[in-house]
C-alpha cells in the first residue's frame, strides 16, 4: 500500500491544491482553538469563504504601491489572484503567521496588504525559479502520470481548485520533452542511514511525503519540524551536522528540534 501511495503522490502539481488546503485548515483550527486568536479574528473560516464569494461576484479594485516604482497603482484582484496570494503566503513561517491578519483586513474590504504581499512573493519566486526547467521536469516526470479524469476529485473543496494543475497540464501538452519510463516513479529504497526533514505547515509537500519515503528506507529517520516549505534554524543545522558526523540515526539527539514551536500569529493592532 505504501508503495502505491508513494508512486501516486509524486505527480506535481496535482497534490498542490489539497496540500495547501490542509495547511490553511490548520491555521483556521489554530485560530478557533486559541482564545486570544478567536477574539482577534473571529470565525476566520467563515470570513475566508465570504471573501471568496464576494470576489467571485465582483473583483476588488485595489490601490497599491507599484513593486518597482512605489507609485500608487490600481489593480483588479479577482478570485484567482486571491487564491494564489493565499497560497504564496503559506510557504514560509513569517508570511504564514501574518496571513490571518491579511485575511481579516481583506474581509473588511481592504485587500491592499494581501495584494502587495502576493505580488512581492510572486516576484521573488520568479527571481529564483527557472520556470522553463520546472516545466521540463514536471512535463516529463509528473504530468504524464496524471489522469485528467482525477483532477476534479483531487482538487474538490479546495480554495485553489483546478486552476494551477489545469494550466500546467495545458502547457505540458506543447512542452517539447519526452516522458520518462514508468519505472522512474518507483520509490527509492536504500539500506543506508537517511535523515528526512519535513515542515509541519508545508503547502506543497506535506509531512506525509516524508513519512511515505521513510517506509522504503529501513535506516531512515523522519523528523517533522514546525515550519513551511523547507525547515531552517540553528537547531535544524545542529541536527544535520550531528547526523553527518555520526553517520547514523540511532543516537541522534532530537531534544532541541522536538522543543521547537510555531511562532505566534501576528495580531491586529489595538484600536
Beta strands, then each sheet from edge to edge (+ up, - down):
strand 1: 60-65
strand 2: 72-77
strand 3: 194-199
strand 4: 220-225
sheet 1: 1+ 2-
sheet 2: 3+ 4+
end
